[in-house]
Amino acid sequence: MRILLGFMWLLHWLPLPVLGRFGTAVGSLLFAVMKPRRDITLTNLRLTMPELTEQQRVGLARRHFQSYARSVFERGILWWASEQRLKRLIKVVSFDGPHPETHGVPVAAISEKPTIMLCPHFVCLDVAGASIAMEMSASSMYVQQKNKVFDQVLRDGRARFKPVKLFTRHDGIKPILRALKEKLPYFMLPDMDFGEKDAEFVPFFGIQCATLTATARIAATTGAQVMPVICTFLPGYRGWQVQFYAPWQNYPGPDMVEATRRMNAFIEDRVREAPAEYFWTHKRFKTRPNGEPSLYTGN
């Protein structure tokens, strides 16, 4: 792992168009050799995009592997490049309350009240985190890595600009509630399959999908506003775009299931805008309602 991290450190000095194309090439190779993940990706695309031909889905899956590998190598820029370089490469577009479209992280709107920044699993989501961390402190859920060296690099990279509170799933919900009470925004990744606990089956691309209701429940408990954040690649290897959406109105409302359905519908719309950049290698539909067979070969 030290060798890989050293290699990534060396690569981060390259111009982004060179580094990005290198990552794309690695992704093409991984698509050819990583059959289990390729099969998961193609299964997800067959389930969610039946209107495409199989040839189109294979092409989309290949582009996803390219995007994913590219994002991994470009992460070195997030971890080690100067703040000035990052700001040149990150285009931030936001809507600050009722005002017209503005550029820059909407710090005032985020600081006004407890804020959940909803960031679905697009491959560039760490760029969204970096754009926020350069402007203000925040908190987030964190998956501890098995390799201690990589774990430390990841933690240091996410907290290199402003203090960041990182929680694990073992910490439970109380630290998150305390952070929101202190108006420390919570960076939330809402769209992974963690089983039936604290989840409801709601549609995602028309398929009943075990989805955590935590976004709605935390918002209801704390009175926090939910502000979606989506990060995607800019064309031509020119960097990334971080889009802050206006906070959802009348959310979550009295029905937590309906609020979760609304969240999935929003994510689905964003996925259709940049389908190659969503995290398709995850078994998003692994948990099934009682009696339904697995949708993945080999489970």
Secondary structure, 3 states (H helix, E strand, C coil): CHHHHHHHHHHCCCCHHHHHHHHHHHHHHHHHHCHHHHHHHHHHHHHHCCCCCHHHHHHHHHHHHHHHHHHHHHHHHHHHCCHHHHHHHEEEEEECCCCCEEECCCHHHHHHCCEEEECCCECCHHHHHHHHHCCCCEEEECCCCCCHHHHHHHHHHHCCCCCEEEECHHHCCHHHHHHHHCCCCEEECCCCCCCCCCEEEEEECCEEEEEECHHHHHHHHHCCEEEEEEEEECHHHCCEEEEECCCCCCCCCCCHHHHHHHHHHHHHHHHHHCHHHECCCCCCCCCCCCCCCCCCCCC
